[in-house]
């Protein structure tokens, strides 16, 4: 196709195009696809000197010349050919170098340099290195020298580090360290004067950006990795001071513009997260949040500060703060798909079901309407003859409609609606087999495997600035493993819901055999989940926040690590025992005891609000009990509570109760049928009586298990009770603490953060309490009808002869 397009562009039709730049762009695109490198060189060689800062031209020209060199190296010229075209097969390279040298010489005569020619030097060295083309030392400057020269020329620009980062791979570790040292010497020659007069502001701002470029370069070259925790803390303090001092240069900036010194606070935040990763102490993350919140008051529209806060709050648990920050970013349209993962992962998982419902509705509306709107655009493009737009719009529609985020939101929304409706087996049946199921899940599928195979990963992980060393950055393999886990988690949950649906609709719309197949499929998926490569990777990973660009860890890892998957699998095994042996179910005591032990282990590990928080809130600030270590801030803003574990227990318990409800129904139906057969039979049937006894015992065991679930969930819920917030005197109390490092501004920020965190927790606690109430109602609806008259009569028989009720009856 490209050759035919090129033929049209070079013909009469191309001559009629009004925009010559568009003609050249399309022609170059076709030539590149057809690998006609000679033609590209002919077209670009005269154009580049006229537009020396056109990076697209420069990079394509270098690519074409290097590709010509590779071809000459593979197929050397014959003796009868002009030898001047190839010097050891490398003449195109020297031709390129000659052109770049001419461009640089021209730039050096100007007062302000264009970056393009200087970057072209580095790009040529990079492409030669990537294609393993050896060059003669004569005339070629080493990469370290070129990089240092580039730093000296352009380090006063905010883009300097981003320009250099790609080419640091040309240097080994020692050369990177030496480059950083020489750059530091250069920066020290031009220190920042924070007390300068207004006329000297411009020069000092440039010096400030040079210092920022140096810090970024040092971090990328790995100099921060070798620092001790004490040295990192010291650097954090210095970065905070540089940020505060640098605000003097932004006093006249509009509120919508970032402060010049914002990067200092971002670097400090990255270091704080690193310290947390090394120590495991949550206080460093909370201190990081306080620092970023304080910085946000000075630079209220910097998206990087907001993104880091979203990442930290999502991980720690106060997701209401996440939603506030997410809304302040004004996420719209395609960003719902590319950036929605920042909050989608945590908002429901941390118990904020009210907020998650709103978020899911807004996000799902985007995906549903996008399909319709793109179809309208395709129709309009066809009517107006803009045929190339048709392909673009169809590709966009497919990309969005196949986004895994859409399917993840769908199953999240379905589970949330199910949790709010499941208060009895009757309600469960009505939900899973009625209209609510179809409205809650915004898509249908016949082949789940085929559906999951079409998923696309549209997450924008590069949205975070990251200056870590190249070997410390997130890799394509890590992104792939994360996507595979998210896909499997969607598949597993959809299979579980489908399994519940098949079980509750047995003997009506599905058969027992199909229900057994569905249950076995879920069990197989649970076994496969434990063997996934991504799960092993997450278990070996020390901190999910490092690297900075890492996506949130898949919730399935918690599901498996904390034994929720084991508990569910044990219950699935019980269901299979009941269904595989209708009427002759074996004794379930062994299986239920194992499930009870797992449940006990899960609930014992869940940590709620610190027990000393309420007591610390009651103490008077003048009392000796109110100290730097004994105050509500220290209790709350130094720990992470297990909200995610609590929510996971509620969800899994709900699924388990449905499974147990199905088992109870099957066993009690078998018992009733046995009684009917016994009534019709004239002779004794010991076998039938034995089976009924086993069924009765199994029902009692299931009732005990359900009672344990209710007791456990109620016990855990007491650890997550809402706490009253005393806003009055909060700032006053903290300011009275004898902590010299806490200034007035930080005191106020810390108090505000405490209030916001507690309010967010309370919202999650209340939402979870509502679900716990629904779940206990569900369990009671199964247990209470099983209080048989037989057990009541046995209790009466056990009464003593002195019982006055018995005497009265006698």
N, C-alpha and C positions, 0 to 999 in steps of 0.2 A: 504493500500500500504506500509506503513512504516514497518509493521510487516514482510511482505514478503521481503522487502529490508534488514531488520535486519537479517533474516534467511539466505539470500545470503551472507551477510558480515561475518556472523559467520561460514559459511560453507567453502568448498574447494575453491570456487571462491574468497572469501575474503582473504584467505591465500596467493593467488597468486598476490595480489596487491603489487606493488613495494614500494609505499610510506606508511609507517606505520602511519605517522601523519594524512594522508588523511583518512585511514581506521578508526582511532580512532575518528576523527572529525565526519565522517558520522555515525559511530556507536552511538556516544553520541547524535547526532541530532535525530536519530530514537528513542533512549531511552527516550529522553525528550518529543518527540511528543506522545509516548505511555505512558508517566508518570510512567516509571519503575525506580523510584527513588532509590530503593535499589541497583540495578545494577549500576547506575551512581556512587553511593557512593563507591561501591567496586572497580570500575575501577579508580576513581580519587584519592582515599585516598592514595595509594602508590605513585602516580605520583606527587602530589602537593609539597611534601618536596624536590623533585629533581628539580622542576621548580617553586619556590615560587613566582615569579613575573608574572606568566601567569594568567592574570586577567580573561580570559574566563573560565579557569579551576576553579579558586577560586569562581567566581560568580555562576557558575552552581552547584558546590559542595554545596554552602550555600543554593541555591534554593532547591536542592534535600533534604537536611537535614531539612529545614524548612517545606517543603511539607510533609515529613515523620512525623514531629511533629504535623502538622495539622491533618493528617490521624489518628495518635494515640490519639489525643485529641477528635476526632469525634467518634472513636471506641476504647475505652480503652481495654487493654489486660485482658484476663480471669485470674482467680486466679491460675489455673494450668500452666499458661505460665510463662516464666522466667521474674520475676519482674525487673531484672537488665537491661532489655532492655528499661524500661520506668520509669523515675522518674517523677511522675505526668504527664506522657505523653510527657516529654520534654527531654529525654535522648539524642536524636540526636542533639539537640541544644548544650548541654554541651559537647558532643563529638566534635562538630565543634569548640566550644570555646577553647577546650583543644588543638586542632590542630593549631589554629591561635596563641595561646599563645606560642606554641613551635616554630612556624615560626618567631614570633617577637623576642623571646629570641635569636634565631640564628642570626637574622639581627642585633641586638644590639651589637653583638660581631664584626661586620664588621666596616670598616672605612666609607664606603658609603652604605646607606640603599636603599633597594628596597622598592617601595611604596606599592606593592601589599598586603603584610600581614597587614599593618596598615590600608589600605582601607578596607580590609576584615572585620576588627573590626566594622567599620561603616556600611558596607553592611549588616552584621548580625543583628545589632541593627535596621536598617531600615526595613528589611524584617520581623523581629519579630513584629515591630510596625504595619506594613501594614497588617499582618495576625492576629493582636490582640492577640498575645501570651504573657502572663504575665510571667516575669522571676523573680527569686529570686535575691535579691540584692547581696547576697554573691557571690563574684567572678566576677561580672559584673561591669564594669566601666561605669559611666554615659556618655551620648553622649557629653555633654559640655566639659568634661575632655578629652575625646578621640579627639574631634575636636581641642581643644587648643594644645594638644600634637602633633597632626598632623601638625598644623600650625607652631609650633616651629621647627619641624624637616624639613619641606619641603617648607616653605614660600619663600625660596631663589630660588625656581624653578617657572618658568612662569605658570606652570600647576596647582599650588597649589589651587588657587581659584576655577578653574573648577572642581577639585577633590572634594572640600568641599561643593560646591554649592548644590549638590543633597541632602546632609545630613543635611543641615541647617533646614530643615522642622521638624527635630526631636526636635528642641528647640522652646520654646514659645518666644514671643517678648522680654520679660525681659531677658531671658537667652541669646538671640542673642546679646542684648546690652552689657551684662556682658562679653560675649565672645570677642566682639570687644574691650572693654576696656582693658581686660587682654592681648590681642594680641598687642594693642598699647603700653602697658607697656613693653612688650618684644622687640618690634621694637625700642623703644627709648633707649634701652640698647646698641643697635648697630647702631648708626647714620651713615649716609653716609658722607664720607669726599670727597668733590668734588675737593679738592686741593691736593690729595694724590700723592705720587710718583708712577712711573710706576710699581714698584714691588708690590704695595698694591692694584692694580686695581681690581684683581679678587675678593678679599674680599669685596671691596666697591660695585662692581657690584651685588654681592649677597645681600648686605644690601639694595641696591636700589630696587631689586626685592622683598625683604621683605616688604619694604615700599609700593610698588605697590600692593602687595597681601593684605596688610592692608587696603588700600583705596578701593579696590574692595570689600573686606569683609564688610567694614563699609557701603558702598553703598547698598550692598545686604541686609544687616541687617536693612536698613531703616533710617540710621542716617542722610543721606542727605535730606530726606523728611522734617525733622523738621527744617531745616535751613531757615532763612529769605532770602529775595532776596539780601540784603546787604551782608549776610554771604556767600551766593553762589557766588556772584561776587568776594568776597575776596578769596574764595577757587579756583576760576578760575584763578585769578592772581597768586596764589601760584603754581598751577599746571603748568602754563606757565613758571614760573621761574624754577621749578624742571625739566621741559622738557629741557629748554635751558642749565641748569647746567649739566644735565645728558648726553648731547651730547659729553662732554669731554671723556666719556668712549667708544665712538664709532668712534673715529677719524680714527682708522685703519680698520674699518669694510668695506667690499666691498659695492658698491652702491646698489647691489641687496638685501642686508640684512637690515632688519628693525633696527632702533636705539633702544637701550635698554630702553630709556625713552619715547617711543612713547605712551605708555598707558596713561601717564600724560595728553597729549594733547587730547586724545580721551575722557578721563574723563571730561576735561574742556569743550569739545564740547557738551557732554551730558548735562552738567550743564547749558550751554548757551541755549540749546534747551528747557530745563525745564523753564528757566527764561522767554523765549519767550512765552511758553505755559501759564505761570502765568500772564504775563503783556500784551500780544498781540502786543508788539512793534517789528516791523520787523527789527529794527536796530540791535537787538541782534543776529538775524540770519545772517545778513550781517557781523557783527563783528566776528561771529563764522566762516563764510566762509573765511574772511581775515586771521584769526588765523590758520585755517587748511591749507590754501594755503601757508602761511609762513612756517608751519611745513613740508609741502610736499617738499619744497626746501631742507630741511635737511634730510628727509627720503622719497625719491622720489618713492619708490616701495611698500609702505605700503598700502595694499588693503583696510584696514579699513578706512583710511583717505580719499581715493578716493571714497569709497562707501558712506560715510557721505556727501561728497561734492555733489555727484550725487543726493542724497536724498534732500539736501537743495536747490540746483540749480533747480531741477525739480519742487519743490514746489514754488519757487520764480519766475521762468519764463525764465531765460537765458539758454535755453535748448541746445544751441550750445556748451556751456561749458560741459553740461551733455554728449553729444556725444563724445567730446574729451576725457573725463575721461573714458567713457565706452570703447572706442577703446583702451585706454592705458592699460585697464585690460586684453586685449587679450581674450575676451570672445569667446569660440569656442565650436562647437559640441553641446553636451547635455546642456551646460551652456546657449546656446541661449534660451532654453526652461525654464530652472530653474531660470535664472537671467535676462532674457530679460524684465521682468515686470518693472525693475528699470527705464528704459527709454521709453519703449513702451507706457506707460500710459501718458507721458507728451509731447513727442516730437511733435506729431501732435496737441494735445490739446493746446499747446502754440504757434502754428502758424508756426513752422519751417517745412513747407511742402516739401521743397527741401530735407532736411536731412531725413525726415520721409520716403519719397519715397525710398531713398537708403537703409535705415534700413529695411523697409518692404520687399524689394526685397531679401536682404541677408538672413533675417530670414525665409521667406517663402520658399526660395530655400533649406534651411536646412530641413524643414518639408517634402517637396516634394521628395527630394533625399533620405531622411532617409528611406522611405517606400521601395524604390527600393533596397537600399544597404542592409537593414535587410533581404529582401527576398533572396538576393544573399548569405548572411551569412548562412541563414537557409539551403539553397541548399548545400553549401559546408560542413556544419556540418553533414548533412544527408549522403553525399557521403563518408565522413571520419569516420562515425560511432560515432560521438560525440553527442549522442542523448540528453543529458541533456542540451547542449547548444542551441538546437532547441527551447526548452521551454523558456529559458532565452531570446532568440532573439525575439520570438513571443510576449512575455510579454513586452519587450522594445518597439517593434513596436506599439503595442496597446497603451502603455502609451503615446508615443509621438504623434501618429496620433489622439488620443482623447484629447489631451491637449487643454484646453480652450484658451490658448494663441494663438494657431494656428488659431482658428476660430475668435478670436478677431482681429488678424492681418489681416485676410482675409476681414472682413467687413470694417476695417479702410482703407485698400488699395482701396476697391471698392468705398467708400465714397469720398476719395481723388481724384480718377480718375473721378468720377462723377462731382465733383465741378469744375474741370478744363474743362470739356466738355459741361456742361449745360449752353449754351449761347442762346438757343432758344428751343421752344417746339419740333421743328423738330430734333434738336441735342439730346434732352432728349430721344425722341422716339428711335432714332437710337442707342443710347448708351444702353438703358435698354432692348431693344429687339434684339440687334445685337451681334456681336462677342466680342465687347469690354467688355460687361457685363460678358461674360463667361471667358474671359482671366483675368479680374480684380478680380473676385471671384474664388479662387483656389479650391473650393469644391462645390458640389451640394447636394441638400436635397429635399426630398418629404415630410417628417414628421418633422417639426421644433421642436415640443415638444419632439419627440423621440431622435432627434439629440442632443438637449441640455441636455437630461437625461444621455447621455454617457460621458459628459465632465469630465475631470480629472484636479485636481489642482496640478501641479508639481512645484509650486513656492518654492524656497528655502528661507524661511524667517529667518532661523537661520544663514544666512551668516553674519549678523551684530552681533558684540559683544555687549552684553547687561548685565550690572551688577546691574540692578534694583532689588528691592525686589521681591520675588516670586509672591506675590499677585498683583504686578504692571506690570507683564509681560503679553504679549499677550496670550490670551486663545484660546483653540480649538474652542469655540463658536464664537469668533471674527473672526477667520480664516474662519470658515464655512459661517458666514454672508457675509464676503467679497467675497468669492467665489460665493455665491448665487446671489449677486448683479451683479458681473461681468457676470455671466451666463445670468441673466435677461436682462442686457444691450445689450448683443449680440443678444438675441432673439428679443428685441424691435426694434433694428436697422435693423435687417434682415427683420422683418415684415414690417417696414416702407418702405424699398426699394422695397419689394415685392408688397406692396400696390401701390406705385408709378408706378411700372411696369404694374400692372393690370389696373390702371386708364388710362395710356397713350395708352394702347393697346386695349381699349374698341372698340367693333364693328369690330375688326380684329381677334385677337387670343383669347380674353376673352369676356364674355358677361357682360352686365351692372350688372346683379345679382351677378356674381362672384366678380366683382369689389366692390360692396356694402359690400359683406361678408368680403372681405379683409380690407376695411376701418373700418368696425365695429370691426374686430379683433384687429386692432391697437388701437382703442378707448378703448377697454376692457383692453388691456395691459397697457395703460396709467393710467387707473383707478386702476389697480392692483399694479402698481409701487408705488403709494402713500401709499399703505398699507403694503409694505414690512417691515419686522422686521429690516433688515439691514439699511434701510433708516432712521428709527427712531433712531437706534443706532448711526449712523453717525451724526445726528442732535444733539444728546445729548453729543457727544464727543467734548471736548474743543479744542483739538489740534490734527490734523491728523499725526503729527510727533512723538507723544507719544502713546505707547511705541516705542522705537527705532526700534524694529523689525516689527512694523506695516506695512502692505502693503499700497501702495498709495490708497487714497480714490477713490471709483468708480466714474467715470465721470457722471454717471446718477444722483448722489446726487446733483451736480451743476445744471444739466438739470432741476431737479424738484425744487430745492430750489430757484433758480433765475427766476422761472416762465416761462422758455423756454417751458417746458412741457405743461403749461396752454395755452400759445400762440398757440402751435401746435394743442392741443386738440380743441381749439376754431375754428381753421381753418378746422379741420377734421369735426366738427359739421356742418360747412357751406357746405362742400362737400356732406355730407349726406343729407342735405336739398335739394340740387340741384339734387342729384341722386335719392332720394326717391320720388320726385314729378316731373317727367319729363314733361316738357311743362307747368306745373302749379306751378312753384317755388314760394314760398312765398317771401315777401319782406325781404331782408337780412340785413337791416340797423341796427337792434338791435344787431345782432351777430357781424357784422363788427365793430360797435362802441366799443363793449367790447374788441375785439381783438386789436383795435387801442390803447385803454387805457392800455392794458397789454404791448404792444410794447413800448409805451411811458415810462412806469415804468421800463422796462428792460434797455432801452438805457440811462435813467437818472442816473442809478446806476453805469454804467461802467466808471472806472477811467483809464485814459491813463497816458502818461509821465507827470511828474510834470511841471506845467506851468512856473516855475521859472528856469528851467534847462538851457535853451538857454541863458537867461540873465546872469546867473551865469558864463557860459562859456565865455561870452564876456568880463567880468570884468577883469581888470588888477590885477595881484596878489599884487601889491603895493598899490592898491586903497583900501579905507576904506570899500568898498562894499564887498571885498574879505576877509571874516572873517571865523572863525571856524564854524559858523553856516550857512553862506551864501556862499557856494561853490558847484560845481557840484557833488562832492562826497556825500555831505550831502543831496542833493536833490534826488539823484538816489539810493544811498546805504543805505537808511533808510526806503524805502517803497517797496510795492509790487503792480505792475500794473495789471489791470484786463485783461491780455492777453487771459486767458482761457474763460472768459465771451465773449470777442470780437469774438473769433473763434467759440464759440458755437452759437452766434448770426448769423454768416455768414452761418454756416451749416443749422441751423433750418430755416433761411430765404430762403435758397435755396429750401428746401423741401416745404415750404409754397408757394413759387412762382409757383412751379410745380402744387400744388393743386389748386391755384387760376387760373392758366392757363387752367387746365382741366375744371374748372367751367365756365370760360369765353367761352371756346369752346362749351360747352354744351348749354349755354344760347344763344350764337350767332347763333348756328345751329337751335335752337328752333325759334329764331326770323326770320331767313331766310325761314324756313319751313312755319311759319305763314304768311309771305308775299306772298309765292307761293299760299297758300290756299286762301288768300284774293283776289289775282289776278284772280283765277279761279272762285270764288264765285261772283254771280250777286247781291246778297243782302247784306245788312250790317250785321256784326257779332260783336256786342258790346263786347261779352265775349272774342273773339280772340284779339280784339284791346286792351282790358284791360290787358290780359296776356302779350302782346307784350310790353305794357308800363311798366309793372312790370319787365319784363326781361331787358328792356333798363335801367331802374333805377338800377337794381341789377348789371348790367355790369358797369355802371358808379360808383357805390359804390365799386366794386372790383378794378376798375382802381384807385380810390382814395386810397384804401388800399395799392395797389402795389406802388403807388407814395409815400405813407407814409413810406413804407418799404425802398424804395430807398433813400428817404431823411434821414431817421434815420441811415441807414448803412453808408451813406456818411458822415453824421455828426459825427458818432462815429469814422470813419476812420481818421478824422482830429486830433483826440486825440492820434493817434498812427503813426505820421509821423516820418520817419527816421531823426535822428539828426546827424550833422557832428561831428566827433571826432577829437579833437585837441590833438594829441599825443605829439607834441613839447611843452616843458615847463610844461607838466602835473605834473611830479614829482617835478619839481622846484617850481611850484605854491603851491603844498601841503606842501612841506618842509618849505615854508615861513610862514605857519600858526603857530600861537603861541600856539601849543598844545604840552605840555611837554611829554605826554605819548606816542607820536608817534615817534618811532626811525626811522633811515634811512631805515632799511630793511622793516619795516612795511609800511613806506611811499611808497616805490617802489612796494610792493605787492598790496597795495590799489590802486595805480595808474594803475597797470597792470589789476587788477580786474575790475576797472571802464571801461577800454578800452574793455576788453573781454565781459563784460555785455552789454555795449552799442552796440558793434558789433553784438552780439547775438540778441538783441532787433531789431536792424535795419534789420537783415536777416528775422526775423519773420514779421516785419512791411511790408517789401517789398513783401513777399510771400502773406500776407493777402491782400495787396493792389491789387495784381494781381487778386485774387479771387473776391474782391469787384468790380473790373472793369468788370469781366465776369458776375457777378450777375446783375450789372446795365444794361449791354447789354441785358441780358436775360429779365429783366423787360421791357426795352424799346421795345423789339421785340414783347411783348404782348400788350403794351399800344398804340404804334404808329399806328398800323393798325386800331385801334378803333376810330381814329379821323374822324368821319363820316361827309359826306357832309351836313347832316341835321344841325349839330351844326355850320358849316361854314355859311350856309344860314341864320341861326338865327342871327349870328353876323353881317351880312350885313344889315339885316332888322333893326337892332338896331342903324345903323348909322344915324346921324342927316341930315335934309334936306339940310343944308349948305355944306355937304360934296361935294367937287368938283368932286369926282368920280361919285356920284349919279347924279349931274347936267349934267355931260358929257353923262351919259347913257340916261338921260331923253332927 
